[in-house]
Amino acid sequence: MKKLRQSTVEPVFGSLTQYYSLRKIGVLGKAGAHKVMLMAAIAFNLKKYLKKGGRKSSITFFKAIIDALCRYLNTFLVSPSEIENHYHFS
């Protein structure tokens, strides 16, 4: 099990820390860190997909990516009143 993890997950984290400068995440809170890691994962997977020759059906691929990013961004868009309620500004 350890060898499987070393060959699948740990190189990804190594790439994220070395090439995407994610040694430290410059946001506060778990929600912010979650957003940063999701965007890094999207960038990593796009790079991996394009490197493996995924350019043949690029129009449908990029339409799917745009749809996924729009859904992702809509999940994190909140109204200002929700932000005020969450952070309890005085």
C-alpha positions as CSV (number, residue, x, y, z in Angstrom):
1,M,0.0,0.0,0.0
2,K,2.9,2.4,0.8
3,K,4.5,1.8,-2.6
4,L,1.2,2.5,-4.3
5,R,0.8,5.8,-2.5
6,Q,4.4,6.8,-3.2
7,S,3.9,6.2,-6.9
8,T,0.5,8.0,-7.2
9,V,0.0,10.7,-4.6
10,E,3.4,11.9,-3.4
11,P,4.8,12.9,-6.8
12,V,1.7,15.2,-7.2
13,F,2.4,16.9,-3.9
14,G,6.0,17.2,-4.8
15,S,5.1,18.9,-8.1
16,L,2.7,21.2,-6.4
17,T,5.3,22.3,-3.9
18,Q,8.2,22.7,-6.3
19,Y,6.5,24.1,-9.5
20,Y,3.4,25.7,-8.2
21,S,5.0,27.3,-5.2
22,L,2.6,25.8,-2.7
23,R,5.1,25.2,0.1
24,K,3.0,27.7,2.1
25,I,-0.6,28.6,1.3
26,G,-1.1,32.3,1.7
27,V,-4.7,32.4,2.7
28,L,-6.5,32.1,6.0
29,G,-8.9,29.3,7.0
30,K,-9.7,25.9,5.7
31,A,-12.1,27.2,3.1
32,G,-9.4,29.4,1.5
33,A,-6.8,26.6,1.6
34,H,-9.4,24.3,0.0
35,K,-9.9,26.8,-2.9
36,V,-6.2,27.1,-3.4
37,M,-5.7,23.3,-3.5
38,L,-8.7,22.9,-5.9
39,M,-7.3,25.5,-8.3
40,A,-3.9,23.9,-8.1
41,A,-5.4,20.5,-8.8
42,I,-7.3,21.9,-11.8
43,A,-4.1,23.4,-13.2
44,F,-2.1,20.2,-12.6
45,N,-4.7,18.1,-14.3
46,L,-5.0,20.4,-17.3
47,K,-1.2,20.4,-17.8
48,K,-1.2,16.6,-17.5
49,Y,-4.1,16.2,-19.9
50,L,-2.5,18.4,-22.5
51,K,0.8,16.7,-22.2
52,K,-0.7,13.3,-23.0
53,G,-2.0,14.5,-26.3
54,G,-5.4,15.7,-25.4
55,R,-5.4,18.4,-27.9
56,K,-7.3,16.5,-30.5
57,S,-10.7,17.2,-29.0
58,S,-9.7,20.5,-27.5
59,I,-13.0,22.3,-28.2
60,T,-15.2,19.9,-26.3
61,F,-12.5,19.6,-23.6
62,F,-12.3,23.4,-23.0
63,K,-16.1,23.7,-23.0
64,A,-16.2,21.1,-20.3
65,I,-13.4,22.9,-18.4
66,I,-15.3,26.2,-18.7
67,D,-18.5,24.6,-17.4
68,A,-16.7,23.0,-14.5
69,L,-14.9,26.3,-13.5
70,C,-18.2,28.2,-13.7
71,R,-19.9,25.6,-11.4
72,Y,-16.9,25.9,-9.1
73,L,-17.0,29.6,-8.9
74,N,-20.7,29.7,-8.4
75,T,-20.2,27.5,-5.3
76,F,-18.0,30.0,-3.6
77,L,-19.9,33.2,-4.6
78,V,-21.8,34.4,-1.5
79,S,-23.7,37.5,-0.7
80,P,-22.0,40.2,1.5
81,S,-24.6,39.5,4.3
82,E,-23.5,35.9,4.5
83,I,-19.9,37.0,4.8
84,E,-20.8,39.4,7.6
85,N,-22.7,36.7,9.4
86,H,-19.8,34.3,9.1
87,Y,-17.1,36.6,10.3
88,H,-19.1,38.7,12.8
89,F,-17.8,42.2,11.9
90,S,-18.3,44.8,14.5
